[in-house]
Amino acid sequence: MTLLVAITGWEVAPWVERFRRLLPDRRVVALGEPYEPDEILYAAAWKHPPGTFAGLPNLRAIFSLGAGVDHLVGDPALPDVPVVRVVDEDLTNRMSEYVVLHCLAHLRQARLYDGLQRERRWWDDRHQPAARDVRVGVMGLGVLGLDAARKLQVMGFDVAGWSRSPKSVEGLPTFAGETGLDAFLARTDILVCLLPLTPDTRGILRESLLTRLARDGRLGGPVLVNAGRGGLQVEADILRCLDAGVLKAATLDVFETEPLPAASPLWGHPAVTVTPHNAAMSAPDAVGAQVADGIFTMESGMPLRHRVDPARGY
Ligand SMILES: NC(=O)c1ccc[n+]([C@@H]2O[C@H](COP(=O)([O-])OP(=O)(O)OC[C@H]3O[C@@H](n4cnc5c(N)ncnc54)[C@H](OP(=O)(O)O)[C@@H]3O)[C@@H](O)[C@H]2O)c1
């Protein structure tokens, strides 16, 4: 049995080493190394070149190395085999750290004080709202969104969530689908996006949505935090909304083009915080072990966990 490791954009060696340690009696090959198509039974993938998995007659499953699977389901030549995604406590915790950090940074005006310090200015502002006065709306109530929502509640924020299908979550107001979207946006001061990228969600963070966010909040204007995928946002619209005062600020971890091109106006915009798609990194130790578990599960005839529904695209 051979595992094909098809990664672009990340360092490949730590993944290959991890898989070779976890699967000592199997062959592990990285893209670019020689292999026979019929020896490949499994693939582990992150942003593989489209078409990589076509023509592998014995392929049994593809394991995404990230929580998102848009890089896989978007490949028109993807073979009809189970696709498995990452659900990992470490990754979930990291995403919640990111979300809580940036919601708190907007609540406590971290950027403003950073600038004032550089100017050696003492500004004794006594009118900071409390977390309970700030309404956070989490788009996407899956593994990551739900954990982030819970941790935001621990910090005292007034949190609600939005998902595709209706949900009943104790202590968390929820909204669903197109019909729930207006009410959800109208009670949102900080919009946290943790949606997957699918044909339905592509470009959802556009002007016509951002203009429906609450205008009566305590932050002086709505704020966007997107750590889902860059394809969810229309960057020209975000910039227009920031410049028109429709948005007060944005924290973006993901971009239409990654790495974010040096010429992008997002880099230098005073109300934008840019992070390099590292809100929640996949660690080879934890994620590699999950892939190996998936292979053992499959070979023992047990049902695979965390299978992606190709019809939903996530
Ligand atoms: N920046 C980073 O470092 C990083 C790291 C990891 C993951 N991510 C991103 O985070 C995303 C979410 O991960 P996850 O593990 O939480 O995914 P998940 O468990 O599959 O949850 C996805 C959530 O989005 C909702 N959703 C999907 N399509 C929707 C639509 N059209 N309208 C409304 N809601 C919709 C789902 O609704 P239902 O509950 O009704 O199905 C679900 O609540 C990933 O897909 C990935 O793109 C980013």
The ligand as a MOL file (V3000), in Angstrom:
LIG
                    3D

  0  0  0     0  0            999 V3000
M  V30 BEGIN CTAB
M  V30 COUNTS 48 52 0 0 0
M  V30 BEGIN ATOM
M  V30 1 N -7.9210 30.2830 8.3890 0
M  V30 2 C -7.5650 29.0920 8.7930 0
M  V30 3 O -6.4410 28.8890 9.2480 0
M  V30 4 C -8.5560 27.9620 8.7200 0
M  V30 5 C -8.2410 26.7580 9.3730 0
M  V30 6 C -9.1810 25.7350 9.3510 0
M  V30 7 C -10.4000 25.9020 8.7080 0
M  V30 8 N -10.6760 27.0870 8.0930 0 CHG=1
M  V30 9 C -11.9790 27.2610 7.4230 0
M  V30 10 O -13.0380 27.1210 8.3530 0
M  V30 11 C -14.1180 26.4720 7.6920 0
M  V30 12 C -15.0990 25.9040 8.6950 0
M  V30 13 O -14.5620 24.7550 9.3080 0
M  V30 14 P -15.4770 23.7770 10.2160 0
M  V30 15 O -14.6180 22.6390 10.6040 0
M  V30 16 O -16.1720 24.5480 11.2810 0 CHG=-1
M  V30 17 O -16.5690 23.3160 9.1280 0
M  V30 18 P -17.9020 22.5060 9.3710 0
M  V30 19 O -17.8510 21.7680 10.6730 0
M  V30 20 O -18.1690 21.7260 8.1260 0
M  V30 21 O -19.0230 23.6330 9.5340 0
M  V30 22 C -19.4340 24.4460 8.4810 0
M  V30 23 C -20.5680 25.3370 8.9670 0
M  V30 24 O -20.8970 26.2590 7.9160 0
M  V30 25 C -22.3040 26.1820 7.6690 0
M  V30 26 N -22.6100 26.4360 6.2650 0
M  V30 27 C -22.1420 25.8010 5.1580 0
M  V30 28 N -22.6980 26.2940 4.0360 0
M  V30 29 C -23.5490 27.2710 4.4480 0
M  V30 30 C -24.4460 28.1390 3.7840 0
M  V30 31 N -24.5830 28.1120 2.4450 0
M  V30 32 N -25.1630 29.0080 4.5130 0
M  V30 33 C -25.0620 29.0340 5.8730 0
M  V30 34 N -24.2270 28.2330 6.5720 0
M  V30 35 C -23.4940 27.3590 5.8630 0
M  V30 36 C -22.6980 24.7670 8.0440 0
M  V30 37 O -24.1080 24.7260 8.2610 0
M  V30 38 P -24.8330 23.3710 8.7840 0
M  V30 39 O -24.4280 23.2730 10.2400 0
M  V30 40 O -26.2620 23.6610 8.6050 0
M  V30 41 O -24.2920 22.2490 7.9480 0
M  V30 42 C -21.8480 24.5510 9.2950 0
M  V30 43 O -22.4920 25.1020 10.4210 0
M  V30 44 C -13.4110 25.4460 6.8070 0
M  V30 45 O -14.2450 25.0220 5.7400 0
M  V30 46 C -12.2160 26.2230 6.3220 0
M  V30 47 O -12.5370 26.8810 5.1050 0
M  V30 48 C -9.7840 28.1080 8.0760 0
M  V30 END ATOM
M  V30 BEGIN BOND
M  V30 1 1 1 2
M  V30 2 2 2 3
M  V30 3 1 2 4
M  V30 4 1 4 5
M  V30 5 2 4 48
M  V30 6 2 5 6
M  V30 7 1 6 7
M  V30 8 2 7 8
M  V30 9 1 8 9
M  V30 10 1 8 48
M  V30 11 1 9 10
M  V30 12 1 9 46
M  V30 13 1 10 11
M  V30 14 1 11 12
M  V30 15 1 11 44
M  V30 16 1 12 13
M  V30 17 1 13 14
M  V30 18 2 14 15
M  V30 19 1 14 16
M  V30 20 1 14 17
M  V30 21 1 17 18
M  V30 22 2 18 19
M  V30 23 1 18 20
M  V30 24 1 18 21
M  V30 25 1 21 22
M  V30 26 1 22 23
M  V30 27 1 23 24
M  V30 28 1 23 42
M  V30 29 1 24 25
M  V30 30 1 25 26
M  V30 31 1 25 36
M  V30 32 1 26 27
M  V30 33 1 26 35
M  V30 34 2 27 28
M  V30 35 1 28 29
M  V30 36 1 29 30
M  V30 37 2 29 35
M  V30 38 1 30 31
M  V30 39 2 30 32
M  V30 40 1 32 33
M  V30 41 2 33 34
M  V30 42 1 34 35
M  V30 43 1 36 37
M  V30 44 1 36 42
M  V30 45 1 37 38
M  V30 46 2 38 39
M  V30 47 1 38 40
M  V30 48 1 38 41
M  V30 49 1 42 43
M  V30 50 1 44 45
M  V30 51 1 44 46
M  V30 52 1 46 47
M  V30 END BOND
M  V30 END CTAB
M  END
